[in-house]
Amino acid sequence: PRATTASVAQMVELSAGDGCETVSLVTVRKEESIESDVLTELPIGTVLKVLQLGEGRRIKISSTTKGSTIEGWISSKTKLNEPLVMKSRPDLGSCIAEFEVGGQHEVKSPITVRQGEGLDTPVVTELKVGTIIRILEIGKENT
C-alpha cells in the first residue's frame, strides 16, 4: 500500500465520534463484512459521524440526509490506502471567509449551479472538477 504523509494522516485517521465527509462514492452495508447486504451508496460530500471502528479499513457510520438517518458500515480507505472519507475540518468557517466577490477558484468537487440561492430553485448546469470560477455574489444564507 501507499504511504500516507503526516498531514494527510491527520485527516484520515478516524476515531469513534469523529465527523467526516465522503471524498469518493462509498457503499454502506448492513454489517461490517463486505459480503453483507448493501443499504445504499453515499455520494461525494456526504457528512458522516463515525460510530465505531471495525477491522482494518471498516468503520460504522451514521448519516442524516433529507430528514432520514442511515447507519451502516463503510470502508474508510481503498485497498491501496486511498481515503474514501476524511475528517471534517473544524476550521471550515474560516475557510469560507476566504471567498469574496471577484475571487477566482478551481472547482475541486462537482458543483450544481442553480438559478437562485435556494436548493429548490431550478438547476442551470453542473460544473466539473478543474473548472475555474469567479464569484459574482455571496448569498445571504452563507454569511
C-alpha positions in Angstrom: 0.0 0.0 0.0 0.9 3.6 -0.4 2.5 5.6 2.4 0.5 8.4 4.0 2.0 11.8 4.8 1.6 13.2 8.3 -0.7 16.0 7.2 -3.0 13.6 5.3 -2.8 11.1 8.2 -4.4 13.7 10.5 -7.4 13.9 8.1 -7.9 10.2 7.5 -7.0 8.5 10.9 -10.5 8.3 12.4 -11.9 7.7 15.9 -15.4 7.0 17.2 -17.2 10.3 17.5 -15.3 12.0 14.6 -17.2 13.9 12.0 -16.1 13.2 8.5 -17.1 13.6 4.8 -17.0 11.2 1.8 -14.4 12.1 -0.8 -15.5 9.3 -3.1 -18.6 7.3 -3.7 -19.0 4.9 -0.8 -21.1 1.8 -0.3 -23.0 1.4 3.0 -23.5 -2.2 4.2 -25.7 -3.6 6.9 -22.9 -5.4 8.7 -19.1 -5.0 9.0 -18.5 -7.8 6.4 -18.1 -6.6 2.8 -20.3 -9.5 1.9 -23.3 -8.2 3.9 -26.3 -6.6 2.3 -25.9 -3.2 0.6 -28.1 -0.5 2.2 -27.2 2.4 -0.1 -24.4 4.4 -1.7 -23.4 7.8 -0.5 -22.2 10.5 -2.9 -19.1 12.6 -2.5 -19.6 15.3 0.1 -21.9 13.3 2.4 -21.4 14.3 6.0 -21.0 11.3 8.4 -20.4 10.5 12.1 -18.1 7.7 13.0 -19.9 5.4 15.5 -17.4 2.6 15.8 -14.1 1.4 14.3 -14.1 -2.1 12.9 -11.4 -4.4 11.5 -8.9 -3.0 9.0 -10.5 -0.2 7.0 -14.1 -0.8 8.1 -16.0 1.9 10.2 -19.6 2.1 11.3 -21.2 5.4 10.4 -24.3 7.4 10.8 -25.5 9.9 8.2 -28.7 12.1 8.1 -29.8 13.4 4.7 -33.1 14.8 3.7 -34.5 14.1 7.2 -33.7 10.4 7.3 -30.8 8.7 9.1 -28.9 5.7 7.9 -26.5 3.6 10.0 -24.2 1.1 8.5 -20.6 0.0 7.7 -18.3 1.5 5.1 -14.6 1.3 4.1 -12.7 4.4 5.1 -9.9 3.7 2.6 -9.3 1.7 -0.5 -7.0 -1.4 -0.6 -4.3 1.0 -1.9 -4.7 3.2 1.2 -6.5 6.0 -0.8 -9.0 7.8 1.5 -12.7 7.3 0.9 -13.6 9.7 3.8 -11.8 12.5 5.5 -12.3 14.2 8.9 -14.4 17.3 8.8 -12.3 20.4 9.3 -13.4 22.3 12.4 -11.9 25.5 11.0 -14.1 25.3 7.8 -15.9 28.6 8.8 -12.6 30.5 8.5 -12.0 28.8 5.1 -15.4 30.2 3.8 -14.2 33.7 4.8 -11.5 33.4 2.0 -14.3 33.6 -0.6 -15.1 37.1 -1.8 -16.8 38.7 -4.7 -14.4 38.7 -7.7 -12.3 35.8 -6.3 -11.3 33.1 -8.7 -11.3 29.4 -7.5 -10.8 26.0 -9.0 -13.7 23.5 -8.6 -12.4 20.6 -6.5 -15.7 18.5 -6.5 -18.6 18.5 -8.9 -20.9 21.5 -8.2 -24.6 22.1 -9.1 -25.3 25.7 -10.2 -28.9 26.9 -9.5 -30.9 29.9 -10.7 -31.2 31.2 -7.1 -29.8 30.8 -3.7 -32.3 28.2 -2.5 -31.9 24.5 -3.1 -35.4 24.4 -4.5 -34.6 26.7 -7.5 -34.0 25.2 -11.0 -30.7 23.7 -11.9 -28.7 25.7 -14.5 -25.7 23.4 -15.0 -23.2 21.2 -13.4 -19.5 22.4 -13.0 -16.8 19.8 -13.5 -13.7 19.4 -11.4 -10.9 21.7 -12.7 -13.3 24.4 -13.9 -12.1 27.9 -12.9 -15.0 30.0 -11.5 -15.3 33.7 -10.4 -17.5 34.7 -7.5 -20.2 37.2 -8.6 -22.2 37.4 -5.4 -22.1 35.9 -1.9 -25.5 34.6 -0.8 -27.2 35.9 2.3 -27.6 32.3 3.7 -23.8 31.8 3.7 -22.8 34.9 5.8 
